[in-house]
Amino acid sequence: MKSSACGSVQETSNKIAAGLSPVEVVEGCLERINELNGQIRAMIYVDEAGALDAALRARDEIRSGHRRGPLHGVPIAIKDVVDVENWPTTAGSRLFGNRLAQNTAACVANLQAAGAIIIGKTNLHELCVGGHDNPWFGKVVNPLDESRGTGGTSSGSAAAVAAGFCAAAIGTDTGGSNRSPAAATGLFGYKATNGLIATTGVMSTAPSLDCVGVLARSVGDVRLVTGALAGKQLSPPENRESRDSITIGVCPDLIGAPVDSTVETALAAMLSHPTVGTVEVAFKEGEAFVAAGMTILQCEFAKTYRDPIEQNPDLVGDAVRAFLQDSIRISADAYNDAVEIRDNLRRQFLEKMAGLDALAIPTAPGSAPRLSDELTQVNGEMMPWGMAGGRFRRWANMLGVPALAIPLQVPNDLPVSVQLAALPGQDAALLDVADMLTGR
């Protein structure tokens, strides 16, 4: 008989507050990892002894009346681009050998200060740009359906939560990398306002786009963990009864690609909430904006990784080498033009968002992609989910806005996902809107 899955952050926190020992919680997580990770491949490093030691300390602190807050004793996994002192940080690659981190990333230190227990490191697309078939750690299998993948690049973080290995997980989001796997696994995936969560101690993909964020089972969990990562509590959820109406924008110009009818139906149902009014936002430059984002991502990645990869090409997989080769063909002038496009169009689009409570955009074109080829079905046709599908998500990193992927149920099928976004700095308000629309 398989061990029971770890519950949500709030469920686990409530049980600990009622007397459940964090040691029992962590032991259950470790048992489940040992049973299922060989099949799912979500975790690539687990510190069993360290997690149990942290759980013992949490138990003793809580019993002595020194509970630090709702995350005290709660197990969390982190994507293996985020440093923990004396743990390896591989970025899903062999490029860095057995190098151990000298310090703990600022955001993880904040989590630990809040009492969270870091249970291990999660699998990912190599260097956050390789394909879903990681050549060193394998494909991450979707716990909802073993024939499906999880998208990426925070693939293992999503799978770890969906498989019940931890209460929540930390990922990074440079072009949608938290929201993509959340969409595939029926989770909430959050990209905070650029800069809200420190990236010190986090390996970069593209510095001007990189963000740290959360994968979790509820809006409340996202709120708690985001506040802890940032080192400052987000304002508590407002009273839902206090809002007579909310205005949500939709922007077909920002998608520019087919969306499966199940996604459209689920989005329409969410927007039919009695308090919601919708407006269509035009953005005829959307295609140029999204394309500029890819140029920026590629050039900034190449600036960081070209030398180490060219010096040790056999230590990365084919997908990373191909991505780098495409990236170094882009001229400095093309990069500068892309940055100018971003800056100009960002100002224009944020002005369009000024009167909205949120913007609603599909997170992905369909439900979870096939494990075999990472394609998803869209109205009977197969479409790419991964890097090519990033057009559904990269705009939020370009705009610097908070964006939350929200799972929406589909009768007799896997869930689909819609993301809500708000103006920069409006993280708490965005989560209020999501809470109102989902009740989760």
N, C-alpha and C positions, 0 to 999 in steps of 0.2 A: 504493500500500500504506500502510495506516495505521501510525503509530508504535506501539510497544509501550506498554502501560499501565504506569504506575508501580506497583511492588509495595507490599506492606505496609511499615509502619515497620520491623519486625524484619528483613524480607528486604532492604530498602534499606540499613539499617544494617549488616547483615552483609556486603553487597557493598562498601560503602564501606570497612569495616574490612579487607576482602580486597584493596583497591587501586583500586576503581572511583572515579573522580573525581566529586565532587558537581556539578561543572560538567556532566558528561555526564548526570547524573540530571536536573538542572534543565532542560537543553536538551531532553531527551526530554519532560518535562512540558509545556514551553512549546510544543513542536511539536504535541503531542497536543491541547492547548487550542486552538491555532490551527486545527487540522483539524476538531474536533468541537464546539467550544463554540457555534458559530452554530446548531447543531441542538439541543443540549442546554440551553443557556442557564444553565449552572451558575455561571459566573463573570461578575461585572459590573465588576471592576477587576483588571487584571493589571499588575504592575510588572516588566516583563521585564528592564529594565536593572538595577534594584535587586536582583532575584533572582539574576541572573548575577554581579553584584558580590559578593553574599553568598556565592555558591557558590565563587567564586575565593578569597575569604578563607578559607572553610572548607577548601578543598583545600590551601592553603598551610599553614594551622595544623595540619592532620592530618599532612601530609608532614613537618612539622618536629617531630612527636612531641607536639603539644599537642591531642590529641583530647579534646573536652570530655565525651564520653559517647555513648550510643547514638543520640541525636537529632542529632548533629553532621552537618550537610550534608543532612539529610532535609527535603524540601519539604512544607509544611503550608499549607492554605488556611484563611481565617477568615471567619466570617459578618460581613456588613457592618453590624453594630451594634457592633463592637469596634474601638476606635481604634488606628491606627498613625500615628505622627507624620508629618505632611505628606501623608497620604493622605486622600481624602474618606471620610466616614462617612455614608452615605445612609439607612441603615435601609430600603433598598428603596423610597424615597420621593423626591419633589421638594421636600418641606417644608423642607429645610435648604440648598437651593441648592447652591453649589459650596464650601461651608465645608470647610476642611481641619482635621484634628485637630492640636491643639497638642502633645499628648503621646501616648506609646504606653501602651495599657492595661497595668496591672500584670501580668496573666496572660500577655500577649503578650511583654512584656519578659522574663518568666521563661523563656518558650520560646526567645527569642533568646539569652538567656544560656546556655541548654543547647545552643546551636548550631543550632537549627532554622532553616530558611529559609522566611520567610513569602512565599508566591508570589503571593498576591492575595486579593481579597475575593469572597465568594459571594452569590448571589441569595437571596431570601427573600420571605416574605409581607410586604407593605408594613407597616412599623411593628410587625411581628410579630403583627398582628391581621387584616390584610387577607386576602382569599381567595387561592387558589392561582394565580389569573390576575392576576399583578402588572401593573398598568396601565402601568408605566414600563419594566419589564425582561422582561416576558413570563412565560409558564408554564415551569417547569422540567420537562424531559422525563426520564423514567426510563431510565437507560442499559440496564436489563435488558429493557425492552420499550417501544418508542417510543409505543405507544398508552396507556401508563400514566403517571401522575404520581408524585411522590415524597412527597406529604403535606407537612407543614410544622410549624413555620414555617422551620426550618433546611433548606429544600428544596435550595438550591444546594450546601450543605456535603455533604449525603449524595450528591448527584449527582456532585460533583467527585471524591469518593473512588471511587464505583462506576464512574465513567468512566475512572479511572486518571490523573486530572489531578494528583494529589498522593498522598502516602502516608497522610495522615489529615487531618481537618478539624475545626475548632472551631465549635461552634454554641452557642446558648443554649436554655434549657429553663425556661419559665415555667409551662406546663401540659402538658408532654410534647413540646416542640418539637424535641428531639434524638431522642427515642425514636420518634416518629411517622415521620420520613423514614428512619430506620434500618430500621424494620420494612418499609417499602416497597421498600427497595433491597438487602436481604440483608446488612445491616451490623450491627455492634455499636454501639449508641447509648447514651451514658452521661450520666446526671444525677448529679453528685456530691452528697454531703451538703451541704445549704444552708450556705454560708459557707466551705466548704473552699477554693474557688477565688475569689479576690478579684474583685469586679465593678467595681472602680475603672476608669474608662475604658470601661465597657460601657454602651451606651444602655439605659435601663430600660424594661420593659413594665409590670411590677407588682413594686415593690421587695421586698415580703415573700415573693414566690414565685420571683423570678429566680435562675437558676443558669447557670453556664458549664459546658460539657461537651464531650465528644469523640465523633466519629464515625470508626470505624476498622474494620479487617478482622479483628481478633482481640482476645481478652481481654488478651493480652500487650501489644498496641499501646495499648489503653485504659489499662492500668496505667502504661506509660511516659509517655504524653502527659499523663495526669491528674497524675502526680507532678511533671512539669515545670511545668504550669500553676499548680499549687499552690505551687511553689517548695520542695517537700519530697518526698523520695522515699517512695512507698508501700512498705510492707514487702514483701520478695520473696515470690513464691508459695510456699506451704508444700508439703511433700512429700505428694503425693496418697495415698501408701501409709499415711500417719499417721492418716487419717480412717477409722474403722470404719463410721461412719454419720453422716448429716446429716438434719435434720428440716426439711421444707419445708411451709409452710402454704399452703393455697388458700382463697380467700375469694370465693365466688360473689356475696355481698352487695355487694362492692365494684365489681362489673361492672354488674349490673343491666340488661344489654342482650344481645341474641342474639350468639352467636359461631359462625362457620362451623365445620362439622364437621372441616375440615382443620386448623384451629387446635387444636381439642379433641384430635384424634388425635395431633398433633405434641407437644402438651403432655403428654399421657398417656405417650407414648413417652419423653420426657425424664425424667419422674418415675419411670419404671420402672427407672432406674439401680439396680444392686444395693445401693448404699449409702444409698439414699433411703427415708426413711419420711415419709408425708404425714399432716397433720392438717387438718381443716376449721376455719377461723376464722369465727365469726359476727360480723356487724357490721350489725345491723338499721338503724343510723343512716347507712349508707353513702350513701343517696340524698341526705339532707340535707347530708352532709359534702361531697359532690361539687358540689352546687348552691351551697353556701356558697363554694366555691373559685372558681366562675365569678363570683359577686357581687364577691368581693375583687379578682379580676383586672380586671373592668370598672371598678370604682370607682378603683382605683389607676392604671389607664391614663388615665382621664378626668382625674384630678387633675394628671397630668403634661402631657397633650397637648391638653386642651380649648382653652386660650387660643390656642396657635399654630395649631391647626387652624381654629378659628372665625375667626381673623384672616386666614387664607389657605386657604379651603376648596377652591379649585381646584388646590391643590398636593398634594392627596391624592385617592385613588380613591374610587369609590362605596362599596366595602366598608368602608373605614376610616371614612367619614362615617356610614354606617349603624351601625357598631359603636359609635362615639362617641355617637350619638343614643340608642341603647339604654342606654348606660352612664350618661349624665347623668340619666336618668329614675329611677335608683336613689337612694333617700334615704340620708342620712347614718346614720339609725337602722338601715336595712337593712344597711348596711356594718358598723356596730358589732355588730349581731346575728350577722352572718356570721363576724366575727373571734372572737366569743365561742364560737360553735359550733366553729370550728376549734380553738381552744385547749382546750376541754373534751374534744372527741372525739379530738383528737390524743393527749392523755394516756391516754385509755382504750384507744385502739388500739395505742399503743406498748407498753402493758402486755401486750396480747394477743400481741405479737410477741416478747416477752422470751425465751421459751423456744425460739424458732425460729432456725435458721441462715439462712433466707431465706423470703420470701413470693413465690409465683409467680402472676402474673396475665397474661392475654393482653395484648399491647401494642396490638393493633388487632383489629377484628372479623373481618378477612379478609386477603387478599393486596392488593398495591398497587392504589390506586384508579385508575379511568379518568381519562385526561388531560382528557377532554371535560367531565366534571361532578363529578369527585372523589367518585364513589360506588364502593363495593366490594360485591361479591356475597357475601351471607351466606345460605347454604342456599337459593339460588334467588331471594332477594329482594335488592334494591339498598338499601344503607344508607350514610349519610354517613360519610366518613373523617375530615374536618377538625375544625372547632371542636366540632361535635356529638359527634364521636368522642373528644373530649378526656376524656370521663368515664372512658375506659380508662387514662388516664395522669395526670390532674391531681392525684389523691390523693397521689402521691409528693411533689409540691411542697408540698402542704398539710401533710403529715407531716414534711417536712424530711429525708427519708431518701434514701440513695443508691439508685439504680435503674438497672438495665442491661437494655436491649433486646437479646435474643439471637436471631439468625436460625436458623430451623429449616427444613430442606429438606422439600419436598413433591414426591413423584414426579411427573414430567412437568408441573410447574406452577411458578409463582413461589413463592419462600419465604414463610413466615409468621413470626411473631415472638411471643416470650414474654418478659416482663420479670421479673427477679428483684430483690427489694429486701431491705434489711437495716436494722437499727437505725442511727440517726444516728451518724456517726463510724466505722462498721464498713465503710468503703470497701474496704480491703485484704482483709478477711475475705469480703466479698461477691464480690469478684473471684476469690478462691480457690475458692469454691463454683462459680462459673460456669466456671472453668477445669477443675474436676473433672468437671462435667457435660458439657462440650462438647469438652474436649481441645484447645481453641483459645484 
